Amino acid sequence: MKRRTFLQAVVTAPFIAGLSRMRKAIAATQDEGWRTYEVITKLDITNPSGISRAWVPLPYMEKTDWHTLLGTTWSGNGRTTVITEPNYGAKILYVEWRENEQAPHIEVINSFATRNRAADFIRSNPGSLATDPLSQREIERYTKPTELIPTDGIVRDTARNITRLARSDIEKAYAIYEWVVENTFRDPKVNGCGWGDIKTMLETGYFGGKCGDLNALFVGLTRSVGVAARDVYGLRVAPSRLGYKSLGLGSTDASKGQHCRAEFFAQGIGWVPVDPADVRKVVLEEPPGNLQLDDPRVMAIRRKLFGTWEMNWLAYNTAHDVVLPNSRTRLAYFMYPNGESGGKALDQLDPDTFKYTITAREIKTPV
C-alpha cells in the first residue's frame, strides 16, 4: 500500500473540538492502576574465542507516573559494570569475560511497575506553564538530527507540507501522526524492528517498515518543524488488555518482544505518548489480518494511540547513535542485548544463534 494524501483537515478547529471526547476515552486507560512485572534476560556466548563481551539494556531509571524501576540484580561468571551512555543517559550492563572462559554466561533480573499512561490535553491551554518546560539542553537533544533521522532536506520539506495549516505543537504532531498512519504500512519482511532510515524511506517512496522505522519517521518529521520528539525503546512484557491480540505477548517468551514507541513535547502539557506504528501493526496482524483503516478496531486504536500507551511494556531508553563501551560497534539505537567474541560482533537480532532468552511475567508485589 502506498497512500500519499496529505491530511490537512486533521488540524485546527475540528481537532481541538475533538480533544474533549478524546480525553474521556483516554482517561479510562488508567483505571487499572499499577501492575508489577519481572523480566529475566539470560545470555550465553557459545564457542567463545578470545575475550567475550556483552551489553544488556537496563530499564529506564527515571521515576515517572507511569513507570518505576523496583530493582535490578544479575549473576554470572564475567566482570560486570553499569555504564551510563553519555548523550542520552541510557543504562548499559557491560559484561566482560576473560580469554579462557569457555562458557560465558550472565543472567539479569529486572522488576518494575507500570500503569497505563495518558496525556491530559484539557488541563492546560496551549502555551501555559502547567508543566515544567524543557531545558535548553533537552530541546537541543530532542530536536537535533541523528545519523538516520535527519531534519533537513526532504524530511523538513515533507513535514512543512503536512503541517502547513497547523499552529500549536499538538496540531503539528497530530497532523504528522495522521500522515504516518495514512501513508505507511507494516512490512513483515523487515528484520527486527527496522533501523529507521527515514531519508531513504522518503526519497524512495517506500513507506514500509516496523516500529523502528515508522515511529522514527514520526520523530524525524516532528523534530524538523521545531517540536521536540523522541523514540522510546523497550520491550513488550504481557498480553494486551485492550482486546488486541497483536499488541501484546502471546506467552512469557519476550525474546523477540522488542518495541519502540514515540513521544513529543507539548508546551503546557509535557511529553505526550504516541504510537502510529502500532496502528499499522493492528491493520496487518489483528485477526483475521489486513484490516482496512475504516475498520472499527483500527479506528478505535488510532484514536487511542495519540495520547496513550498501554503499559504492558518495559521502557529502556531514548538513545540514538550509541557507541558500545569498549567496542567499535555503533548502533542506531540500543534495544537488544549485544555481544561479541574474539572481536567479532554477534547478531543481536538472532537470539537463537546468539543464545539469549528474555522471559517476562506479572507478579503481585504491591507498588
N, C-alpha and C positions, 0 to 999 in steps of 0.2 A: 504494500500500500504506500502511495506517495501523494499525500494531500498537502497542497501548498497555500490554501486560503489563509490570508492574513485576517485575524479576527479583531476588528476594532470595536465592534458593538459590545464587547465584554466589559468595557470600562465606563467611567463616568456615572451618570445618573442611574442606569439600570443596575450596575454593580453595587453602588452604595445603597440603593434601596433594598437589595437582597441580603445585605450583611446581617440584618436583624434575624431573618429567617435562618441564615447560615449559622449564626451563633447559637440558636436554640438547638439545632441538630448537633453542633459540636459539643455543647455542654453535657450532653448525655454520655459522651465517651469517657468522662472522668468518674462516673458513678461507681465503678468497680473498686476504686481505691487502690492501695499499693499491693503489688504481688512480688514475691521473692523467688529468686532463681539461683541455681548453682550450675556453672559451666566448667567442665573439665576438659583440658587440652592435653593429650598425650602425644609425644613426639619422639620418634626413633629414627636414627640415621643408620641405614643398612649398608653393609660393605664400605665402611669408612676408609678414607685414605688421607693420611697426614692429619693435620689439625681440622677438627669439625666445629662448626658454629651454627647457632640458631638464633632467630629473632622472633619473639612471640608478642603480638599486640596485647596490651593490658587495657582494662576498661577505662573509660572516661572518668577522671578522678574529681572533677568539679561537681560539688553537690548542687543539684538543681531541684525544682519542684516536680520533676518527672523521672529522675534517675539518680540513684545513690549507691555508691560502692560500699559494700559492707566488709569486704575482706579479700585478700589475695594471699595464697600460700603456694609453695612449689617444692618439689623434691626431685632429685636426680643425681647423676654422677659427674656433672660438669660444674665449672665455676660460673656463678651467676652474678649479674649486676643489673639493677634497674637504671635505665638511661632515659633522660628526657630529651626528646628531639628539640633542637634549639629554636626553630622557627614557629612551630605551632604548639609545642608542649606535649606532643604525643608521648605516651609512656611505652617503653620497649623493655621487655625482659630479654637481656642478652646472655646467651649461654655459650661457653667455650669449653671444648673437651681436649684433653691432652692428646698428643700424637699417637700414643699407643693404646688409646681407649678403643676396645673392639665392639662395644655395644652402647654408643651414646644414647642417652635417654633423659627426658625431662617430662614432668607432669605438673601442670599448673591448674589450680582450682580457684575460680573466682565466684564470689557470692555477691549479689547486688539486688536492689529493689527498684521497681519501676511502677509508674502509674500512667494511664493514658494521658496524653498531652493535648491541650487545646489552647490556641491563641484567643485572646479576648479582643475582638475587633471593635467592640462597642464602648468599652470603658473609657476611651480617650478620643479626643478629637485629633485629626491629623495635625502634627506639629506641636502637640502638647508634650510635657516632660513627665508623664506619669511613670515612665521607666527611665533608668539611667541611660544617657546616650553613650554611644561607643566612644572610646578614646581615639585620639588621632592615630595611634599605632594600630588599633584594631581596624579602623577604617581603611588604612593603607593595606593591612594584611588581607582583608576580605573584599577589596576591590581591585587588587593588582592581578595581572595575568600570571598564569603558571606555564610550564613548558607545553602542556597540551590544551590549555584553556586560555587562549589569547583574548584580549578585549578590544582589539582594533580591527581595521580592515573589514572583511565580510561579516565578522561577528558583530561588530558595532553597527554596521550598516543594516544588518538584519534586525537587530534589536530596536534600532531607532524607527524602522518601518513598523514593527509590531506595536510599539508604544507611542506612536505619534499623537494619539488622542489622550494619552494618559498624563496625569499631573502628579499625583502623590506616589510615594514608594509602593503602597499597596496596589494602586491601579496598574503601575508598571509591572510589578511582579505577577499580578493576576493575568494580565494580558499575555505575558510570556508563558506562564503556566498553561493557559488555554491553548496557546500556539503549539507548545511542545506536545500536549495531549493530542491535538488535532493532526499534527503533521508527522509524528514519529510512529514507530512500531517496534515491538519487542522481537528481536531476531534470536531464535533459539540456537542458531549455529554459532553465535559468538561465544568464545571461550571465557569461562569465569563470568565476571561481571562487566567485562569490557574495560577499556582504558581511558575513554573519554577524550578522544582526539576530535574535538568539535570543529576545528577549522576544516579538516578533511571531510567531515560529515556535511558541512555547509557547502564546500566547494564542489563536492561530487553529487550533492543532492540525494545521497543515500542516508536516510534518517533511521535506519535500523540499528538496534543495539540492545544493551541491557542496562541495569541501573547505573553502572559506572559511566555509561555513555549518555543516557537520556537525562539523568539528573545533573551531570556535568554541563550538558547543553543549557539547561535552565540556569545554572550558576553562572556560566560564562556570559550568556545574553544579559542576565540581570546585572552583573558587575559592569558590563560595558556601557550601561546607561546610568552609572553612578550609584547604584543601590548595592550595599554590602550583602554578600551572599556566600554560602559555603556548603560544601558537601560534608556530611557526617557519616563516617564509615563504621559499620557494625555487623551484627550477627543476629539472625532470627533464632529465637530460643523456645518457641511454643506455637501451638496452633492458633489461628485467628479466632477470636470470639465475635467477629463481625459478620460471620456467615459466609466467609470466602475461603475456600479450600486453598486457593493459590497464594494466599497472603500469610501463610504460617508453615511451621514444620509439620510433617506427617508422622514423625516418630521422634525419639530422643536423639537421633543422629543429626548433629548440626554441622558436620564436617564440610558440607557444601552449602551451608545456610547463610553465607556472607551476603550482606545487602547494604547499600549506601542510600542515604536519604539526603534531603537538602533543606536549607533554611535561608530566609532573607531577613534583613533587619528593617523594621518599620518604626519611624520616629513616633514616640509616644506609646508604642505597644511592645517593642522589643523584638527578639528573634521569633519569627513565625515559621512553624514547620510546614513543609510541603513534600509531596512525593509523586510527581507526574509519572515516573517510571512504573510505579505500582498500578496506576490506572491502566497502563498498557499491558502490564502483566495479567491483570484481570481479563482484559479483552482477549488475550491469546490463550490463557491457560484455564480460566474458570470454566468448569464443565457446563456444556459439552465442548467448549473451546471455540475460538474465532468468533467471539460475540461482536455485535455491532455497537457503535458508540451511543446509539439511542436505546440500547437495551437498558431496562430499569436498573439492573445491578451495576452496570457501568456508570450510569448517570448518578447513582447514589454515591458510589465510591469517588467519583470525580469531584462531586461537591465536597465530600468529607476530607479529601486529601489536600485541599488548600486550607490549611489551618489546623490540622490534627495529625497526630501519629498514634496508632495503636502500639502500646509499648510491650508487645511480645518480642522484644528486640533489645539487644545489648549494644550500647554505644561504645566505640573505641576512641576515635579522634577525628580531627578535621584536617589532617596533614596532607599536603601535596609535595611532590618533588623531594621525596625522602631519601637521603643517603644513609644506608645502613651502617651503624658504627663498626669500625674495624673491617670494612668491606669496600669493594669498589662498586657494589650494586646500588643502583639508583632506581627508585620506584616512583611511578606516577602517584601512588597512594599506598598506605600501609594498612591492609585489612586482613591479610592472610599470614599464617606462620611462614617464615622464610628460613632456609638453611643452605649450608654449603659444606663441602668436604673436599679437602685437598685443593682448595682454591676454586672448585667448580660449584656453581650455583645449582641448587636443586629446584625442581619445578614446583612452585608454590601452588599452582592450580591443579596439581595431581596428588591428592592426599594418599592415594593407594600406593603410588611409587615412592613418594616422599616419606610415607609412613607416619602420618599424623591423623589423629581422630579427635573430634570435638563432640562431646555429649552435653546435653542440656536437660535440666529437669526443674520443675517448680517445687519449691519447698515451702513449708508452712510457718517458718520462723517469722514472728511479727516484726515489723519495722519500728 
